[in-house]
Amino acid sequence: MPSPSNPYQWIETSLKTIHKANWYRFVTPITSLPGATIKINGQTLINFASNDYLGLAGDPRLIKAAMAATKEWGTGSTGSRLLSGHRELHRDLEKAIASLKQTEDALVFSSGYLANLGTITALVSNKDLILADQYNHSSLKNGAKLSKANIIEYEHSNVEDLYQKLQEHRQKYRRCLIISDSIFSMDGDACPLPQISSLAKTFNCMVLVDEAHATGVMGENGGGCVEYFGCNGEELIAIGTLSKALGSLGGYVAGSTLVIDFLRNRAPTWIYTTGLSPGDTAAALEAIKIIDNDPHLRQQLWNNVTFVKENLTKFNVFDSDSAILCLGLENAQQALTLADTLRTKGIFVPAIRPPTVPTSRLRFSVMATHTQDHLQKLITALEQYL
Ligand SMILES: *Cc1c(COP(=O)(O)O)cnc(C)c1O
C-alpha cells in the first residue's frame, strides 16, 4: 500500500521500473544550428537523429524569412485564428500547402499532433468506426481514442486483414474512417495507399493519411506518398507537419474545400488554440518555395539514402521506402550500447525502444545535406562494431 500521506509515492516506484527496463528517457541539449553535423557537449557529431531531411531548419533562407516576418508581425499571433490570431501569411501558407499537396485547400494547425487530434475528432464520433494500422503514430492513436469512435486495429499494412475487418464490421456503423501513417515513423516503410484507397471506395469510408515523414521527401514534386502512389485527386485527407522536411513548426490538413471548411468550424484543436507564430509560418512558406524550385535537394537526399542502403544490406536493416533506415537489435540494452559506442566515434543516432516500438532498434534518418564523407564514416563504424 502507498503511504496514505503521499499520493505521489507511486511515481517514484513507476520511475524505478522504467529505469530497470532500460526505458528511461532524458533530453540532450544541442549547442549548434541544426544540420548534418551538430555539437553536443563540445563534440561535433554527424547527425542521423533529425527529421530535417532536406537540411532546411538551419538554412539561411528560412532564418531570414522567419526574422523578417517576426520584425513585421511580432513574435506571437496573440490569439485563435478565428479571433485575433489570423494574418494573411497564414492563408498564403495554406495556399502553398494545398498547391504542394495538389488539394483544393489546406488548414494550418499549431502542430501535426494537434492536426491529427482535431481532424479525427471532428470527423467521427461514437456511432462511427475507425480502422487503424497497428503501427500508427501516437497522434493518430490518441486522436482515435479522443473521438470516442469504435477503434479496430488491423495488422500492419495488411490489406487482406483490413478487408476482412471492413467486411465484418463496416455495416454496423454510420461513418467509417481508415487512418494510417503514409511513411511509418519508426520503421520507414510506406503504407499500401492505393489498396487502402480502393477498399475505402468499396466500403464507403473516409481515408486519413499522415504524411509527416513523406511531405517534401516522397513524390516527383515532394508532394508526399499521395503523389508518389499517384493517388492525387482521390478523396483523401492528408495530414502532415511543418516540422520535418519543412524545417519549421506546425501542422496541416490538406483536402477538399468541403473538408477544410468543415474543420475550420469543428476542429477544437484549431478553434481553441493560438494561431501559428509569424516566424514559424514564414519559415514553412519559404521551405515550400525551396521544395518547389529546387528538386536537386530531394535528388541529393535520395542519392544519399540509396548509398547508405546499398552499403548496409549485410546487416539487419528493415525494408524501407523512405529516408528512415532502421537497424534491428536484440534488446534495449544492445541498442543503447551501440548508440553510445557510435557516439564516441562521432555519430549521433537514437536508440528507439519499447514502449515506443515493439522491438529495439537504431533509427537512422538520412539528410540531403549529409556528405559522402559523413555517410562513409557511418558505414565504416557499423562494419567495425557489428
Ligand atoms: C512527427 C509526427 C507527427 C507530429 O507532428 P508534430 O508537428 O511534430 O506535432 C504526427 N505524425 C507522425 C507520423 C509523425 O511522425
The ligand as a MOL file (V3000), in Angstrom:
LIG
                    3D

  0  0  0     0  0            999 V3000
M  V30 BEGIN CTAB
M  V30 COUNTS 15 15 0 0 0
M  V30 BEGIN ATOM
M  V30 1 C 6.1670 13.8190 -36.0030 0
M  V30 2 C 4.8790 13.2030 -36.3320 0
M  V30 3 C 3.6660 13.8140 -36.0080 0
M  V30 4 C 3.6020 15.0350 -35.1350 0
M  V30 5 O 3.9840 16.1760 -35.8100 0
M  V30 6 P 4.4090 17.4490 -34.9270 0
M  V30 7 O 4.2550 18.5800 -35.8650 0
M  V30 8 O 5.7970 17.2110 -34.5020 0
M  V30 9 O 3.4420 17.5170 -33.7860 0
M  V30 10 C 2.4990 13.2390 -36.4300 0
M  V30 11 N 2.5020 12.0920 -37.1290 0
M  V30 12 C 3.6430 11.4520 -37.4430 0
M  V30 13 C 3.5930 10.1950 -38.2280 0
M  V30 14 C 4.8590 11.9820 -37.0410 0
M  V30 15 O 5.9880 11.3380 -37.3130 0
M  V30 END ATOM
M  V30 BEGIN BOND
M  V30 1 1 1 2
M  V30 2 1 2 3
M  V30 3 2 2 14
M  V30 4 1 3 4
M  V30 5 2 3 10
M  V30 6 1 4 5
M  V30 7 1 5 6
M  V30 8 2 6 7
M  V30 9 1 6 8
M  V30 10 1 6 9
M  V30 11 1 10 11
M  V30 12 2 11 12
M  V30 13 1 12 13
M  V30 14 1 12 14
M  V30 15 1 14 15
M  V30 END BOND
M  V30 END CTAB
M  END
